Amino acid sequence: MQSLISGSLLPVLELALEPGEVVVAPPGELAWMTPNIQMNTTTATAGSSGLWGAITRAVSGGGLFMTEFSSNGGTGGVAFTPKVPGQVLPVDVRDGRGYMVHRHGFLCGTQGVVLTTALQRSLGAGIFGGEGFLLQHITGNCQAWVALGGEIVNPELQPGETLLVHPGHVGMFEDSVTFDITTIPGIKNALFGGDGIFLVRLVGPGRVWLQTMTVPTLAHALSPYLPHGETVATTTDPGTAAAGAVFRGIFGGDR
């Protein structure tokens, strides 16, 4: 399989598939493809053979359904683009060498990719840790591609070395790095500092990819230029609205 990443802050990943080669992507990532590319949307892929595996994958932003792309009759082409300005990084995944990626960071991967939800040390940390703490765990034997926001800073942590990071700026790290949630020191800092309450504690050894752009930051910057007070659809039932939000996230509608 040949791959080409072109562009700068609005990149595109183009893949040339030979017959028998398969690439797997979450819903909504496809940009374009040649007519001989076949699509198969299923829950039983990316390491999942049943409904429960698909649900756990969806919790981290991977989508309940995934789409397999393959070529029928000669070389075929398929392209994927990220949702926000940033970079697309190739990741070589092998047994014993996996990666933790921010929610919605997984762009696509070759056959053999396993996409699951990273487990939290603390359930409370997972619930209250803020953006970034429903992480995707990429394992298996495959080539994968990950989309990160903005520019990338890529430190390597030595054994025992610690880095504290705002949750939204955690783009990806090797799964040899341990992680946990801690609070910003000082009540005044937490309440009035404008940086939230929680930080991520990353402890080496392993490489870390930090992203300079976060989706909430981008949304906040664009908010003054967007129309307000208009809705496409309304409901008088708060329960229905909440359920709709949950299922939009599971099926990829919030992408």
N, C-alpha and C positions, 0 to 999 in steps of 0.2 A: 504494500500500500504506500503510495506516494502522498506526501502532504506539503502544503504551501501556506504559510501565514503571511499575508500582505496587509499593508496599511500601517498606520501608527496608532493613534488613540481611538480609531474606529476600525479595528482590524477585521479581517475575514479569514476563516480557515477553510481551505479547499482541499478535498481528498479525492484521489483517483483510485477507484476500487476495481480490482480484477475479479473475474468470476470466482465465487467461493469466499471472497472476503466480505466481512460484515462489520458495520460500525453501528453503535447503539447511542441514541441521544434522548434526552428528556423531551417532553412535549414543548412545542413552540420555538425550538432552536433552529429549524431548517430555514435557510435563506433561498437557495435555488439548487436544482439538480438537472441532470440530463434525462431524456425520456426513457432510457433503459434501466434506470434505477428503480428497484422495487422496494416498497415500504410494507412493513409488518408491525402494526401496533399491538402490543401485548403487555400483560402484567408479568409474564413468565420469562424474564430476561434480566440481564445485569446481576446475575447471581441469585435471583428470586425464582423459586419454583412453585410458590403458592401465594394465596391472598395475603397471609400475614407478613411475608417477606416484602410484598409490594407496598403494604401499608406502612411498615417501618421505614422503607425507603422514601415514601411520599412525605413522611413527617419532616425529613430533613430538606425537603424542597426538590427531591428528584422526580416527583410525579408518580401517581399510582400506575399510570401506563407509561411505557417507554416505546420508542420506535426503532426498529432494526432496518437499516438500509443495506441493500445488496445490489450487485450488478447482474443484469441478465443479458448475455450476448455481447461480449467484448468489454472493454474498459468503460466504466461509467464515472461520472463526476457528481459530487454533492458538496455543498458549502454550508457553513454554519457561522453565525455572527453573534457576539455577546449583546446584552441588552443595554449596557451603559458604556461610556468611553473608558477604555482601559487597555489591557493586553491579554492575549491568548498565549498560554504557556504549554508546551508539550511536557508530559510527565511519563517517565518510564516506571511502570509498576511491576514489581516482581514479588514472589513469595518472601515474606519477611521485610518487605519495603513498601509500605503503604503510606497514604497521605490523608490528612484531615483538611477539609476544604470548607470555606464559608458556604452558607445556605445559597443554593442556586449557582454555585461556582462550577460544578461539573458541566462541561459543554458537550462532550461526546467521548467515546472510547471504543477500542476494537473489541472483538469477541474475546471473552475471558475476563472482562471487567466485572467486579463485584462492587455494587454501590449500596451502602447501608447507612444507618444513623449512628454517629459517634455517641457512645455512652458517657453520661456525666458521672463524676464521682459523687455528686450530690444532686438529688432530685430538685431541691430548692434552687440550686444554681442553674439547672437547666430551665426552670420556669421563670426565674427572676433575673437571669443573667443578661437579658437584653439581646440586641441584635448580634448575630454571630454564634449563638450558642445552641442552635440546632445545626450541628456540623455534619457534613457529609464525610463518610469514611470510604476512600477508594482503595480497594485491595484487588488481589487476583494476579494474573499474568497477562499484561496488555500494554498497549500504548493509549494514554488518555490525554485529553486536552482540557485545560481549566481556564476560565475567564475571571480575571481580577480587575478591580476598578482603579483607574488612574495610573500613576507610576508605581513601581515596585521597589521596595527596599528588602534586601535578602541577607540578613545576618545569619551566621552559623553559631549556635550556642554550644559551648563546651559543657562537659558533664558537670551538673550542678549549677551552671550559670542561669540566671533568672532574668526575664524581661517582662515588664508590666505593660499591657497594651489595651487601649480602648477596644471594646468588643468589635465594633464595626471595622476596625483597621486590621483585624486578623484575616488575612486572605487564605493562607495555606501553611501547613507545616508538616514535616515528616512525623509519622506516628511513633517514632522513638522519643519525641518531645512529649512530656507530660503537661497537662493543662488543668487548671482549676479556676474558680471565680474568687476574687477578693474584692473588698470595698475600697473606694477612694478614701485615703486617710483624712480624718478631720471632718466634723459635722458640717462646719461652714463650707468647706470645699465641696462636700457631697451635695449640699442643699442649694448653694448659691454659685458654685463655680461654673455651672453650665456644661459640665462634662459627664453628667450622669452620676450614678452611684457605684457602678461596678467596673472593675478592670479584670482583664484576663492575666493570670500568672502562667507564663510559659517557662518550663525548666528543661534545659538540655540534658543529653546531647541531641543535636539535630539541626537541620536548616529550617528557617522560618521565612515566609514570604509575606511582607506587610503591604497592604494596599493604601494608597493615599486618598482615594475617593470612596465614599460610602453612598449607598442608595438614599438613605434618609437625608444626608447632607445635600446631595444633588436635588432631591425633591424640595427641600427647604429653600434652596437657592432659586428654583423655578417657580415656587408657589406664588410670588407676587405677580407673575405674568400669566397665570392661568385663571380662567373664569371661576368665580365662586358663587355659591348659592344655587347651582344648577345640578340636578340629578337626572340620570338616565332612567332609573326605575326607583320606585319607592315602595316601602312596605310599612304597615302599621304594627307589625308583629316583631318585637325586638328579637325573639327567639329565632324566627325565620331569617332575619338579617344576620344573626350570629352564625347560624348553621350555614348560610350561603357563603359567608366569609371563610369558614373552615374548609368547605368543599372546593371553593375557588383555589385555595392554597394547595389542597391535595391534588387536584387535577391540573394544576399548572396555570390557572387563570390569573394569578397575581404576578405573573412574570412580565 
